[in-house]
Every structure is written in structure tokens, then in C-alpha cells.
Amino acid sequence: MILPCCAKASLRVISSTLAAAFFAGAPHVALRQNDPLASQTQSSTTAKAAGQSKIHKLANPLNDLLDEAQHDIDQKQFEAAIVPLQKVLAEEPDSAYAHFQLAYVYTALNKSKEARAEYERTIALDPKMSAAYLNLGTLLLEIREEAAAVAPLRKTVELLPAESHPRYLLAVALDRSGDRAGAAQAFEALLHLDSNNITALDYLGWMALRGGKPAEAEARFRRGVEAQPKSVGSHLGLAESLEAQNKPEAVAAYRNYLELMPNDTDARARLARLLMNQGDNDAALAELERTEGGKPTVQLLKLRADIQIGQKKWADAVATLQQAVALAPGDAQLHGGLGRTYLQLRDFPSAEKEVKAAIQLDGKNVEYWKDLSSTYYLSKNYPATLAVLDRTDKMETPGPGSWFMRALCYDNLNQPKPALEAYQKFLKLDQNKNPDQVWQAQERSKVLRRKLEGKK
């Protein structure tokens, strides 16, 4: 008979970084002296030729002591079982069965050090006792000595090649000791025994996804959903793998997942962003509103603002970004975004204030300087625009847009010579990619040339 003495194992595979397995405990094996599996798991000082252990029938009264200990174990009176087992070992110190039972008792009493020593003694006496290797590996996992657990669990797999649970525990031990490749191999082997093992399918799916193989991950997660239609991890993995491939089916996959986990705000926010990227801003906003039942986070507010900007609801976007800035005043991106949104409302003083705040927080970001030059230009502060353009030109090689704005500033300041030079540099760099601006630059160049020629 196999008796569990603690909670079954559980492995949870997650998605934020590389998939990781978390072991919560596993059943330890308890033996009876007349167990049908005793030919493989009970002790003996002599091994059979086939590699199985022969029952070493102890003479009375030692059998009575073993029966007493077994009765105590059955009744979960583990402290009481220690005395009869120690008496047996005093008479028969090489009884692997008695050492195993004592190890089991110590495990139940959370005496890990003593249990480990007894399991190791059992293995030394009976190297073919698979239950001892299994329990030792399980114990080492529970006390967070994952690397040490690998060897006994490998031996268990060797002795019990047709059993899936030892392979599962080996995969856990390898993963938690940092050997992801080894864990993947163990889970692959587990799938040969149990093709529907959801833990193996999810683990391999997440490993493929984090390894940049979303198509392979998709296949794993689809198999997981088929095997267990209510598997939360498989549904989420399928959604993320489809999203990584930019497949439109990701929307339906996230909705299927959210039917199982309606309170997962991160997943709902990802669904909202997908909908926004597909141009369905109203549906995106509806999904987002379902995530903000409590206090909104900065990330959710950023997403809401993006959706509102997509809807060209500039005033709403300003209000949302102001709320986000209040929560994260040191976020340069928020200040920059708020400044650009103020520009859409042509609120130039507010735009200047926010863009300058972004520059103060992240002065090396040339985009903020460009935003400031746009703010000054649109507010017709041409000298300030040119000063900022001088700054941006030191940060990167000026492109056609920079020269066109510079030309407009000089033109508005009635400085024909530098204006003409800037228009010509724009025309040379633009290569007719912006025909409206090219036409304007050509026409203004004609006027400026005549003006300059008239001065001669």
C-alpha cells in the first residue's frame, strides 16, 4: 500500500520573466512489511540477481515491534513509532526497511535532518529501494536543497522508468536548481508517459515563449487547452504567444482567459491595448474601465490616455495624464506626453511647462528638446526656437525637418540669407519626400533670392 503523508505536489508556471516552477510539496511513500511492492522497495542485506530487494523477514519479537510501529504510523502517532523502530534497529542495524520507516516518521515530524540521514542510510543498505530515493528527493525539494535533490530523483527515474511522478519531481528539481534545459528535457520525457500533463505542457510553452519561439509556444498551449479546457496557465500562455506573433486571434484568446480570471488587470490591460492597436478604441476603453474598479495605477492611466489620444479626445487625455503625473511626478515620459497633448489644444504655456519638466528629469532625451522647439515655434517664439534647434543639432545630426523649421524661423524673423540657406539644405536632404514642404521651400527660395539680389 502507498500512503501519502503530506500534501500533493503542485507546480505553477508563470509569465513576467522566464517561466519558473514552484514546488509546494509532494507525497512521501510509506511501506508495510507485507507491501506488494516490497520486492522492489523493502530492505535486505542480499539483493536478487534481477536487481530487486528480497524481504528480510525478521524473527519475533522484532516483527511485533515493526507491527507496532506500523500501527502507530497508520494512526499518525509518529512520535510513538520512533521507540519500536529504534528497538528494531538496535537488534538489526542493517535493516533497510526499519531505517526507511524511521525516516518516514521523522519526515512526518518535520525532522528533516534526521529523516535525510535515515533515507541515506536506507539507500546505502539497499541501493535498489526506489521509495527511499523518491522520498529523499522529495524531502530535499521541501527543504529547498534543489541541487541535492537531483541525484536521488534521477535514480528514482532510473528505477521506475514507467512512472510519471518521479520525472515530474526531477523536472522541478532541475528547474529550481537553475538547469532550465535539463528541466525541459525531463518534462519532454514526462510527456512521453503522460501526453496530457498540463504542467509539462505549460512549462515547455512558457520556456519557448520566453526563448523567442512564440509559434512553438502556441502549439504547446493549444495542446494544454485541449487537454484541460479550464487551464488558466494554458489560456494565458496561448493569448501571450498569439500576441507575440501579432495574430488577431490574440483578442479572443485573452477574452477566453479573462472568463476564467476576470480580475487579472494586467491581462485586461493587454487586451485593451490590442484593441486600441486594432483601432477599436471604444472597446479598448470599455475593457480598461473594467480594470479600474479600485484606485487606478500609473500604467493603466497611461493606457487610458493613449486610447483617448487615439480618439482625439485631447481634453480627456490631459485630465488623465494630469492624474498620472500626480501619482508619478518624477516620470519624464508622463510630463512629455502631457506637454504634447497640450500642444494639440494649443495651450502653449502649459505645453512649455510640461516639456521643460520632462527635460529637467531626462535632459539627454532629444525628443523632449524637439517638443520644446515645436512648442516655441507654434507659439511664434522664433528666437527661442532657433536656440533650442542649436541644442538639438549638437545632440544629433539635423535632418530635413530641423532645417525646414530653422528656415521658417529665419524667414519669419526677416533674415533672408540664413533662411535661404536653411531652405536649400532642407531641399537637398528631403529628396521630395514631403512635397508640400518642398513646394513651399522652393517658392520661398525664389522670393528670398530676389530679395537678396535687390539688396546688391
C-alpha positions in Angstrom: 0.0 0.0 0.0 1.2 3.5 -0.8 0.2 6.0 1.9 0.6 9.8 1.4 1.8 11.6 4.4 1.7 15.2 3.2 0.1 17.4 0.5 0.5 16.5 -3.1 2.9 18.4 -5.3 1.9 21.4 -7.3 3.9 23.3 -9.9 2.9 26.7 -11.1 4.4 28.1 -14.3 4.1 31.9 -14.7 4.6 34.5 -17.4 6.5 38.2 -16.3 10.1 37.0 -17.0 11.5 33.3 -17.9 9.0 30.7 -16.7 9.8 29.3 -13.2 8.4 26.3 -11.3 7.5 26.5 -7.7 7.3 23.2 -5.7 4.8 23.2 -2.9 5.3 19.7 -1.5 4.9 16.1 -2.6 3.7 12.8 -1.2 6.2 10.7 0.6 6.0 6.9 0.2 5.2 4.8 3.3 5.8 1.0 3.2 4.4 -2.0 5.0 6.4 -5.1 5.6 4.0 -7.1 3.5 3.6 -4.5 0.8 3.1 -6.0 -2.7 5.9 -3.7 -3.9 8.3 -4.9 -1.2 10.2 -7.0 -3.7 11.4 -3.7 -5.1 11.3 -1.3 -2.2 11.9 -3.2 1.1 15.2 -3.9 2.6 17.6 -6.8 2.5 21.2 -7.4 3.1 21.2 -9.6 -0.1 20.0 -8.4 -3.5 18.3 -10.6 -6.1 20.1 -11.1 -9.4 17.3 -9.1 -11.1 18.2 -6.1 -9.0 15.2 -6.2 -6.7 15.4 -6.5 -2.9 14.4 -9.6 -1.1 12.2 -9.3 2.0 14.3 -9.8 5.1 11.8 -11.4 7.5 12.8 -10.5 11.0 12.2 -13.0 13.8 9.8 -12.3 16.6 9.6 -10.2 18.7 11.1 -7.8 16.1 8.2 -8.4 13.8 5.9 -7.4 16.6 7.8 -4.2 17.1 7.5 -3.4 13.4 3.8 -4.1 13.5 3.5 -1.8 16.5 5.4 0.9 14.6 3.2 0.4 11.6 0.1 0.7 13.7 1.3 4.0 15.2 2.1 5.3 11.6 -1.4 4.3 10.5 -2.8 6.3 13.4 -0.5 9.2 12.7 1.1 8.7 16.1 4.5 9.3 14.7 6.3 10.1 18.0 5.1 6.8 19.4 6.5 4.9 16.3 10.1 6.0 17.0 10.7 3.8 20.0 9.7 0.4 18.5 11.7 1.3 15.3 14.8 2.2 17.3 14.5 -1.1 19.2 14.4 -3.0 16.0 17.5 -1.1 14.7 19.3 -1.8 18.0 19.0 -5.5 17.2 19.1 -5.3 13.4 21.2 -2.2 12.5 21.3 -3.2 8.8 17.5 -3.4 8.4 16.9 -1.1 5.4 13.1 -1.4 6.0 13.4 -0.2 9.6 15.6 2.7 8.6 13.2 3.6 5.9 10.2 3.6 8.2 12.1 5.7 10.8 13.0 8.2 8.0 9.3 8.4 7.1 8.4 9.0 10.7 11.0 11.8 11.0 9.7 13.3 7.8 6.2 13.4 9.2 7.5 15.1 12.3 9.4 17.7 10.2 12.7 16.5 11.5 14.4 17.0 8.1 18.0 16.4 9.2 17.2 13.1 10.9 15.0 12.0 8.1 17.7 12.7 5.5 20.2 10.7 7.4 17.9 7.7 7.7 17.0 7.8 4.0 20.7 8.0 3.0 21.4 5.0 5.4 18.5 3.1 3.8 19.9 3.7 0.3 23.4 2.6 1.4 21.9 -0.7 2.7 19.5 -1.2 -0.3 20.6 0.7 -3.4 17.5 -0.6 -5.3 14.9 0.8 -3.0 13.2 3.3 -5.3 10.9 4.6 -2.5 13.9 5.7 -0.5 15.3 7.7 -3.4 11.9 9.2 -4.1 11.3 10.3 -0.5 14.8 11.6 -0.1 14.5 13.7 -3.3 11.1 15.0 -2.2 12.4 15.9 1.2 15.3 17.8 -0.3 12.9 19.7 -2.5 10.8 20.7 0.5 13.8 22.0 2.4 14.9 24.0 -0.6 18.0 21.9 -1.4 17.1 21.5 -5.0 20.5 20.8 -6.4 21.0 17.9 -3.9 17.6 16.6 -4.9 18.5 16.0 -8.5 20.7 12.9 -7.9 18.2 10.8 -5.9 15.4 11.8 -8.2 17.4 10.8 -11.3 17.9 7.4 -9.6 14.2 7.1 -8.9 13.5 7.7 -12.6 16.1 5.1 -13.5 14.5 2.5 -11.1 10.9 3.5 -12.1 11.1 4.4 -15.8 7.4 3.9 -16.4 6.3 6.2 -13.5 5.5 9.8 -14.4 5.6 11.4 -10.9 9.3 10.9 -10.4 10.0 12.6 -13.7 7.8 15.5 -12.7 9.8 15.9 -9.4 13.1 15.7 -11.3 11.9 18.4 -13.6 11.0 20.6 -10.6 14.4 20.0 -9.0 16.3 20.8 -12.2 14.3 24.0 -12.8 14.7 25.2 -9.3 18.4 24.5 -9.3 18.7 26.7 -12.4 19.0 23.9 -15.1 16.2 25.1 -17.4 17.4 22.9 -20.3 17.5 19.9 -18.0 14.1 20.6 -16.7 12.7 20.9 -20.3 14.2 17.5 -21.1 12.6 16.0 -18.1 9.2 17.5 -18.9 9.6 16.3 -22.5 10.2 12.8 -21.2 7.2 13.2 -18.9 5.0 13.9 -21.9 6.0 10.6 -23.5 4.4 9.0 -20.4 1.6 11.4 -20.0 0.9 13.4 -23.1 -1.8 15.5 -21.3 0.4 16.6 -18.4 -0.6 20.2 -18.1 2.4 21.2 -16.0 4.8 19.9 -18.6 2.9 21.5 -21.5 2.7 24.9 -19.8 6.3 24.8 -18.7 7.6 24.0 -22.2 5.2 26.6 -23.6 6.4 29.4 -21.4 10.1 28.3 -22.0 9.5 28.5 -25.7 7.8 31.9 -25.4 10.5 33.4 -23.3 13.0 31.9 -25.6 11.6 33.9 -28.6 9.7 30.9 -30.1 6.1 32.0 -29.9 4.9 29.6 -32.7 6.3 26.7 -30.7 4.8 28.1 -27.5 1.4 28.5 -29.3 1.4 24.8 -30.2 2.2 23.8 -26.6 -0.5 26.0 -25.1 -3.1 24.9 -27.6 -2.4 21.3 -26.6 -2.8 22.4 -23.0 -6.2 24.0 -23.6 -7.3 20.8 -25.4 -6.2 18.6 -22.5 -7.7 20.9 -19.8 -10.1 23.4 -21.2 -10.2 25.3 -17.8 -6.4 25.5 -17.5 -5.7 29.1 -16.6 -2.0 28.9 -17.5 -2.6 27.4 -20.9 -5.2 30.0 -21.8 -2.9 32.9 -20.7 0.1 31.4 -22.5 -1.9 30.9 -25.7 -3.0 34.6 -25.6 0.5 35.9 -25.0 2.0 33.6 -27.7 -0.6 34.8 -30.2 0.1 38.4 -29.2 3.8 37.9 -29.7 3.1 36.8 -33.3 0.8 39.8 -33.9 -2.1 37.4 -34.6 -5.6 38.9 -34.4 -6.8 35.8 -32.6 -5.0 37.1 -29.5 -8.1 39.2 -28.7 -10.3 36.2 -28.5 -7.7 34.2 -26.5 -7.4 37.0 -23.9 -11.2 37.1 -23.6 -11.3 33.3 -23.1 -8.6 33.7 -20.4 -10.5 36.5 -18.7 -13.6 34.4 -18.5 -11.6 32.2 -16.2 -9.6 35.0 -14.4 -11.8 38.2 -14.6 -9.8 40.0 -12.0 -6.4 39.8 -13.9 -6.0 43.5 -14.5 -2.7 43.1 -16.3 -4.3 40.7 -18.9 -7.3 43.0 -19.3 -5.0 46.0 -19.9 -3.1 44.0 -22.5 -6.4 43.2 -24.2 -7.3 46.9 -24.1 -4.0 47.8 -25.8 -4.6 45.1 -28.5 -8.0 46.5 -29.2 -6.5 50.1 -29.3 -3.9 48.9 -31.8 -6.6 47.4 -34.0 -8.4 50.8 -34.0 -11.3 49.7 -31.8 -10.8 52.5 -29.2 -14.3 52.3 -27.8 -14.0 48.6 -27.0 -10.5 49.2 -25.6 -11.8 51.9 -23.3 -14.6 49.6 -22.2 -12.2 46.9 -21.2 -9.9 49.4 -19.5 -12.8 50.7 -17.4 -13.3 47.2 -16.1 -9.8 47.2 -14.6 -10.2 50.4 -12.7 -12.7 49.3 -10.1 -10.3 50.4 -7.4 -7.5 53.0 -7.4 -6.1 53.4 -10.9 -2.4 52.7 -11.4 0.0 54.8 -13.5 0.3 52.2 -16.2 -3.5 52.0 -16.5 -3.7 55.7 -16.7 -1.1 55.8 -19.4 -3.0 53.3 -21.4 -6.3 55.2 -20.9 -4.5 58.4 -22.1 -3.2 56.5 -25.2 -6.8 55.4 -26.0 -8.2 58.9 -25.5 -5.5 60.3 -27.8 -6.4 57.7 -30.4 -10.0 59.0 -30.1 -8.6 62.6 -30.4 -10.2 63.4 -27.0 -7.4 65.8 -26.1 -9.1 67.4 -23.1 -9.9 63.9 -21.6 -6.3 62.8 -22.3 -5.0 65.9 -20.5 -7.1 65.1 -17.4 -5.9 61.5 -17.4 -2.3 62.4 -17.8 -2.6 65.0 -15.0 -3.9 62.3 -12.7 -1.0 60.1 -13.7 1.6 62.9 -13.1 0.1 63.4 -9.6 0.9 59.7 -8.9 4.3 59.7 -10.5 5.7 63.3 -10.6 9.2 62.0 -11.4 8.1 60.3 -14.6 9.6 62.2 -17.5 7.6 60.3 -20.1 4.3 61.4 -18.4 5.4 65.1 -18.4 6.5 64.9 -22.1 3.2 63.2 -23.1 1.2 65.8 -21.3 3.2 68.6 -23.0 2.5 67.1 -26.4 -1.2 66.8 -25.6 -1.4 70.4 -24.5 0.1 71.3 -27.9 -2.9 69.7 -29.6 -5.1 72.0 -27.5 -2.7 74.9 -28.5 -2.2 75.6 -24.8 1.4 76.7 -25.4 2.3 77.9 -21.9 1.1 74.6 -20.3 2.9 72.7 -23.0 6.2 74.6 -22.4 5.9 74.0 -18.7 5.4 70.2 -19.0 8.1 69.7 -21.7 10.6 71.6 -19.6 9.7 69.4 -16.6 10.5 66.4 -18.8 13.8 67.9 -19.9 14.7 68.6 -16.2 14.1 64.9 -15.5 15.7 63.5 -18.6 17.8 66.1 -20.4 19.5 63.6 -22.7 16.3 62.7 -24.4 16.4 64.6 -27.7 12.7 64.1 -28.3 11.8 66.4 -25.4 14.1 69.1 -26.9 12.3 68.7 -30.2 9.0 69.0 -28.5 10.2 72.2 -26.9 11.3 73.6 -30.2 7.8 72.8 -31.7 6.2 74.5 -28.7 8.2 77.7 -29.2 7.7 77.7 -33.0 3.9 77.2 -32.7 3.7 80.0 -30.1 5.8 82.1 -32.6 8.7 82.5 -30.3 11.2 82.1 -33.2 14.4 83.2 -31.4 13.8 80.6 -28.6 13.0 78.0 -31.3 16.4 78.6 -33.0 18.2 78.4 -29.7 16.6 75.0 -29.0 17.4 73.8 -32.5 21.1 74.7 -31.9 20.9 72.5 -28.9 19.3 69.5 -30.7 21.7 69.8 -33.6 24.5 69.1 -31.1 22.7 66.0 -29.9 22.1 64.6 -33.3 22.8 65.4 -37.0 20.0 67.7 -38.1 17.5 66.2 -40.6 15.3 67.8 -43.1 12.6 68.7 -40.6 15.1 70.6 -38.4 16.3 72.6 -41.4 12.8 73.4 -42.5 11.8 74.7 -39.1 15.0 76.7 -38.9 14.3 78.2 -42.4 10.8 79.2 -41.3 12.1 80.9 -38.2 14.7 82.9 -40.1 12.1 83.7 -42.7 9.7 85.0 -40.0 12.5 87.0 -38.4 13.2 88.6 -41.8 16.7 87.2 -42.1 16.7 86.1 -45.8 20.2 84.9 -46.1 20.2 82.2 -43.4 16.6 81.4 -44.3 17.5 80.7 -47.9 20.5 78.6 -46.8 18.3 76.6 -44.5 15.6 76.0 -47.2 18.3 74.8 -49.6 19.7 72.3 -47.0 16.1 71.1 -46.5 15.5 70.5 -50.2 18.8 68.7 -50.5 18.1 66.3 -47.6 14.3 65.8 -48.2 14.6 64.4 -51.7 10.9 65.3 -52.4 9.6 63.0 -49.6 7.4 65.8 -48.3 6.0 67.5 -51.5 4.0 70.2 -49.7 7.0 71.4 -47.7 9.2 71.1 -50.8 6.9 73.3 -52.8 6.9 75.9 -50.0 10.6 75.8 -49.7 11.1 76.3 -53.5 8.7 79.2 -53.6 10.1 80.9 -50.6 13.6 80.4 -52.0 12.6 82.3 -55.2 11.3 85.2 -53.1 14.3 85.3 -50.9 16.7 85.2 -53.9 15.0 88.2 -55.4 15.1 90.0 -52.1 18.8 89.3 -51.7 19.6 90.3 -55.3 17.6 93.6 -54.8 19.9 94.5 -51.9 23.0 94.3 -54.1 
